[in-house]
């Protein structure tokens, strides 16, 4: 199975003292992470949810920080008059 979820494109991720912080718009989600475990997982930005701890997945879903990975394909994208 591929990496089917990712952090939203405009989500900023950083580590500060003992916590991983995710900024998205005006929302700041702070996760206690003294060993940088969550930070090292999230900095990859794409993963299968089964590769993440359940408590982390719950936080990501609750705060709407992730989306399903997708690829756009364009076919016949010319403009006709």
Buried (B, 14 or more C-beta within 10 A) or exposed (E): EEEEBBBBEEBEBEBEEEBBBBBBEEEEBEBEBEEEEBBEBBEEBEBEBEEBEEEBBEBBEEBEBBEEBEEEEEEEEEEEE
